[in-house]
Each structure stands twice: as C-alpha cells, then as structure tokens.
Amino acid sequence: MVDTDDEEIGVTQSRTLSGAERMVRDYLALDGLDADASLEIRPELDPATDQRVAAARATAREAEETQARAAAESRAIVRDLKASGLSGTDIAKVLHLSTQRISQLAGRGD
C-alpha cells in the first residue's frame, strides 16, 4: 500500500524489497506526487514473524545501549585506576585487556 499522511493513495508491488523503493517512487511520479518524499518500506509479514522481527530489533538496541554503557564504564575505571597510580600494564592485567586497549580507553573522554 502507498499512503501519505495516513491517506491511502494506491497499491504497488515489487518482486524484491530492494526494488520496492524504486517502484513506489515511480508510482508516485506517475501519479504526479512527490517522488522524492521520505519513504518507509514496511513489508507485510505474518504476525508471528513480525513479532520476532520486533523482538530481535529491540534486543539489538538493548545490546547497543549495554555496550555503550560498558564502554563508558571501562573508560571511567581506566581513568580511576590510572589516577590511583596503576600503570597501563597493571590496568591491562586487572581488566584482562591488552595494553593497547587500555591506551585507547585512557585517551577517550565520555
């Protein structure tokens, strides 16, 4: 379905999702509408698959957020350990990281 601002303006189809955007833009252009409009292609999936896709996306977002928090905490602990007098080599041993990684973490701010 092709719609603008919740108004259905027609239906088109494409053999592949990769070709869907071009098909919609062609459809819009033929209908005299803005073919450069922002589009969101949403394939119609069965409800179970749609739920699995949504769950996978949510899990990936959560993992990214967790990784960002872990990286920030790693940078903070490296700074704190350096401030307490530990060497980069000692910090690497404590955190089970390479000295190169410690150097990278020490050089980055939050």
Helices and strands as residue ranges (DSSP letters): E 2-4, E 7-10, G 17-19, H 20-30, H 47-83, H 88-95, H 99-107
